[in-house]
Amino acid sequence: MKYDYLIIAVRSLAKRKTRTYLTMIGIFIGIASVIALIGLGEGLRVAITSQFGFMGTDVLSVQAAGVSGAGMPGTGAITPLTKDLAEKIDRIGGVEVAFNRYMSTTTLEFNDKQKIEFVISMPEGSTRNIVERMVNLKASQGRLLTDADHKKVILGDNYAQDSSFGTTFGRPLRAGDKILLNGMSFEVAGILEKKGSFIFDDAIWMNEDEMLEYMGVDEDNVNIIAIKVTDIAYMDSVKEDIEKLLRKERGVDEGEEDFSVETPQSMLDSLNSTLYAIQLFVTIIAVISLVVGGIGIMNTMYTAVMERTKEIGIMKSLGAKNSTIFTLFFIESGLLGMVGGIIGIILGLLFAYGAAWAGRLILGADLIQASVSPGLVLGALTFSFVLGTVCGVLPAYQASLLNPVDSLRKAK
């Protein structure tokens, strides 16, 4: 019996193809927007989160307040971090080591092709070994840098991949290759194992003294001070001590800090809050579209009731109950919502993964990803069906109450 209801509802919608398609537009635009925007937002969140996966829980970072989003850490800072601060932080109880990190952009030339890349400094002496352990640095080709190296660098894994920098430079780079950085020749000592983070996979690593000498980096303009604590249990107290020291050294009061001391987790929490807020905003916009689509379904069903007055009268005169008429219109409105939802899901998936693919192709950045969970797809489909049925309740109820004699008289 229920199957017969479904067949009648499908045939009824098929007779009014244009109206059916126009009614579903609002639904599938809304669902497609939800799927695409949330999918891209979640993909971005997962991709960014993975960038910090290599960082341990016993690590702190200090950077000067700069222009947000302007580039590398500390960019645009009025009062940059100075070289001596790391030495003072290193003397705080609970700190195993504190060291400066310098970052800079450079023009990399290889195989007669050029690209702007960024360089990261590698500290010397015993600190070098600590850094290598902290981030688990290993070479897939060649070897890591040593204090004795002169004009040698190590490259991230992407430089050795056909699909990444290999395309830019004509072929992948290998250990032993000669490259030009700011017009000066350097040898590639090694290629790092893939870390899944652009911070490592896209970077050039250079000994700190050579970076200061050849890359035009100001020694007293430190991008980040990295700190490793002796025990994670001391993390909060060490963080407070560092903040007290920096306030004293930089002459600022509490609450007016021109610097930040953060853990990788705190940075992720802040970033996640921002991304969730953006996702909430775009979801609200998509829901508005869905509500408009629901109103369209209600309008279409009311129109269908008026157009099919004679049909309803005939069914009732032949013995159809009010519940039968209600069920027919109820199923029909639910089908409008569900089919619109299915189309919307397909369009949303195509847009989300297509936009992510195009973004990676154009920008060459693996950070642009899409991630659509089965729960999101199922939830969107359920929501569209429920929206269709809810918006069809009143028209279906109106149809079920029509008097057969009045229906036949009105239809003449």
N, C-alpha and C positions, 0 to 999 in steps of 0.2 A: 504493500500500500504506500509506504513512504517513498519507494522507488518511483511509483506513478506520479506522486507529487513533484518529485525532482524532474521527471521528464516533461511534465506540463509547464513547470517554471522555466526550464531551458528553452522550450519551444516558444513560450511567450516572449522571452527576451530576444530570441533569434528573429522574431517577426519585426522587432523594432530595433534593428541593428544600430542605426545612427544615434538614436536616443540613448541606447544602452552604452555605446562607446563614449558619448559625451558625458553621460552620468559618471562613468568610471574614471574620467580624466582626473577629477579632484582627488579620488582615492589613490590612484597609482602615482600621481605626482607627489602626494604627501608621503606615501610609503617609500617611494624611490628616494626622496629627500632624507628620510630617517635612516634608511639603510646606507646610502652613500656617505652622508655627513658623519654619522656615528662610526661607520666602518673606517673612513679615512682618519677620523680623530683618534680612534682606538689604535689603528695601525701606527700613527705618529707617536702615540703614548708608549706603545710597546717598543718601538724602534728607539726612542729617546731613552727609555728606561734601560734598554740593553747597552747603551753607551756607557752607563755607569756600573755595569755588572762586574767589571774588572777591579773596581775599587773595594778595598777591605772596609770592615766596620770600625777599624781602629785608626782611621785616617781623618785628619782635619785639613781644611784649606783656608787660607787667608787671602783676600783680595781687596784692593781699594775700590771704593764706590766710583763707578764711572757712568758713561752714557749707556743706559740699558739697550741691549740689542745692537750696539754699534760695532761689535766685532769681538776680538779676543778679550779674555778677562783683564780688567783694569783699563780697558780702552777709554780714553776721555776723562780719566781720573784727574781731578785738580791737584790732589796731593798723592802721587804714586807711592807704592811701597819702596822702601830703600833697602839696600843690600845688608846693612848691619842688623836689621830687625830679626832675620833668621838666626843669627848668632845669639841674640838675646832670648829669643823664644826657646832655643835649644837648651838654655840653662834652667828652664822651668822644670820643677819636679813633675815626673810622670811623662815627660817628653823623651822618646827614644832618639829621635832625630828631627831636625827642621832644616829645610834647604830651599833655596830659591829656584824658581822655574821661570825661564825666559822663553818667550814665543815671538815669532816674527814671520812676516811673509817674505817670499823670495821668488825670483823668476827662475824656474827650472827649465833648462834646455837640454834636449837629448834627441839625437837622430834628426837634427835640423828643425825640431818642433819645440814650441815653448808653452809653458803653462804656469800660472801663478799658484804657488803652493805655500804651506806654512811649515815652519821649522820649530822644533822643540829642543830645548837644551838638555844635555845629559850631564849631571854633576860628576865630580871626580872623586878619586880616592875611595874610602870605605863607604861613602854615601852612595856611590854608583851601585855597589853590591846590594845595598838595602833597597834601592829603587827597583832593581831587577827582580828582587824577591817580592816586593810589594805588588807589582803588577804582572809578575810571572812572565817576564820578557824572555823569549827564546827565539833563536834564528832558525828559519826553515831552509835558508841558503846562506852560505858563508858563515859569519860569526858576528857577535856583538862588538861594540866599541871597547877600546881599552884606553887608559891614560896616555899610552905612548903613541896612539894614532895621530897622524897629521893629515889634514884635509881628507878625512874619510867620514862617511855617513852610513847610517842604516836606514832602510826604507820600510814603510808599512806594506802589508801583503797586497794591497790593491795595485801597487806599481808592478807587481809580477803577474797580474791577471790579464788575459786577453780581453775580457769584457769590461775592464775598468780603464786604468791608465795605459794599458797596452794598446787600446784603440787610439788614444790621443797621440802617443809617441810612435805609432807604427808597429811596434812590437813590445812585448813585456820586458821590463828591466830585470837584470840578473846581477848577482854578486860578481864583482870585478869590472862592471861597466863604469865608464867615465861619464860624468854628467857635469853640466855647468850650472852653478848657483850664483846669481848676480854677476855672471860673466867669468867666474873663477872655477877652475877645474877641481872636482872632488871625485874620489873613488867610492863606489858602493861596496862597503865591507860586508854587508849582509842584508837579507830580507827577513823581516819578522814573521813569526807564525801569525795566522789570522786570529784576530781578537773579536771580530764582530762589532767593532766600534770605530767610527770614523776618526776619533781622537788618536787612534793608533794606526789603523789600516791605511789612512790617507796622509800620514805625517812623515816628515823627514827628521831624523834624530842626529844631532851634532854635539860634539863635546862643547861644554860651556865656554871654555876659554877661546876656542875658535869661533864660536857664535858671536861672542862679544867683539872679537877682532875683525871678522870678515862680513858679518851681517848688519853692521851698523847699529847694534843694540846698545842702549845706554845701560851701564852696569847698575846705576841707581834708579832704574825704572823697572822694577820687578813686577812681572805679571801675576804670579801666584807664589805664595809660600806654602809648601806642603809640609805637613807635620804628621809623624807617626807616634802614637802614644804607646807606652810600655804595656798597658793593660786597658782593655775596653771599659773596665769598671771605673777607671779614672777619667773617662771621656768628659763628663760634665764639669768636673772640677778643673781639669786642664783647660777646657774651653773658657771657663770663667777667668782663670788666671791669665790666659792669653789676651782676653778682652781688656782686663785691667791694665796689663802691660802696654797694650797698643793705645789705650786711651791716654795713658801717661806720656808715652813717647810722641804721640801725635797731637797732644794738647787739646783733647775734646772731652766733653762731659758725657756722662751716661745718657743714652737716648739721642745723642747728637753724633753718633759714630759715623765717620766717613770711610768705614771699612766693614767687612763682614767676615765672620768666622763660622764656617759651615761644615757639616758632615755630608757625605754623599747622599745619605738618606734624607736629610733635611732639604737638600736641593731637589731631590726627587719628589718629596712631599709638596713642596712649593710649586713645582712644575705640574704635578698631577692636579693640584687644586685649580690651577689656571686652565688646564686642558678640560677638566670636568665642567668648569664654568662655561667654557666655549661650547662644549657639547650640549649642555643644558639649554643654552641660548638658541642654538640652531635646531634643537629638538622641539622647542616651543614654537618656532616658526613653522616647522613641518607639521606639528599637531594642528595649528591654525588651518593649514591647507587641508588636513584630514577632516576637520569640522566642516569646512566649506563643502568638501566632497560628500559628507554625511547629509548635509542639508539638500544637496543635489539629489541624493538617493530618495529622500523623503518627498521632494517635489515630484520626482519621476513616478514614485509609487502612487501619490495622490492623483496625478494625471492618469495613470493606468487604471485606477479605480473608476474615474469618471468615464474613460473611454470604453471600459469593459463592463459597464452597467448592465447591458443586455446579456452578456455572457454570464455574469453573476446571477441575474434573474433566472436564466435558463437552468443553470446548475442547481439553484435552490428549488425551482419548481420540480426538478427531477429527484429531489430528496437530499441534496447536499446540505450538511449541517453547517451551522455558523463556524464551528471549529475547523471544518474542512476548508472553508473559504479563507479563514484566518491563516491556516497553515500554508496554503498555496502562496498567498502574498508575502507571508513571513519568510518562506524559503526563497522566494524570488528576490527579495531585498537582501537577504543574506548572501545569495549567489553574486549579486552585484558587488557587494563589499569584498567577498573572497576572491573573485576573478580579478577585480581591480587590485587587490593586494598581491596576487600572484604576479601580475604584470609589473606592478611597482617593485616587487622584490627582484625580478629579473633585470629590470632597468637599473635599479640601485646597485646591484652587483656588477653589472657591466660598467656603470659609470665609476664606481669606487675603484675597482681593479684596473680599469682602463686609464683613469686619471693618474693612479699611482704608477702604472707602467710608463705612461707618457712623461710624467714628472721625472722619473729616474732616467729616462732616455734623454730628455732635454737638459736636465741639470747635472746628470751624472752622479746623483747622490742617493745612496741606499736608504737614507733616512725617510724617504717618501714611500710609505707602505700603506696597505689596506688590510684590515683584519675584521672580518664579519663572522661572528660566532653563530652556531646553529640556534642558540637561544634567542639571538636577535631576530633571525629569520622567522622562527616559530612564533615569537612574540608579535612581530609585525603582522604575520598572517592571521593570527588569532584576533588581534586588535581590529584589523580591517573587517573580518567576518562579524565580530561583535558590533562594530559600528554600523555595518549594513543592517543587521537584524534589529538593533535598537531603533535606528531611524525608520525602519519599516513597520514598527509595532502599531503606531497610530493609523497609518493608511490601511494596514491589514485589519485592524479592529473596525475601522469605518466600513470596509468592504463586507465584513462578516455581519454587520448589523443591517445591511440593506434589505428592505422588504421585497420579496420576489415580484409581487404584483406591481409595486411602484417602480421597480427596476425595469420591468418589461414595458410599462406605460411610458416612462421617460425615454426609453430607447427608440420609440416609434418616430 
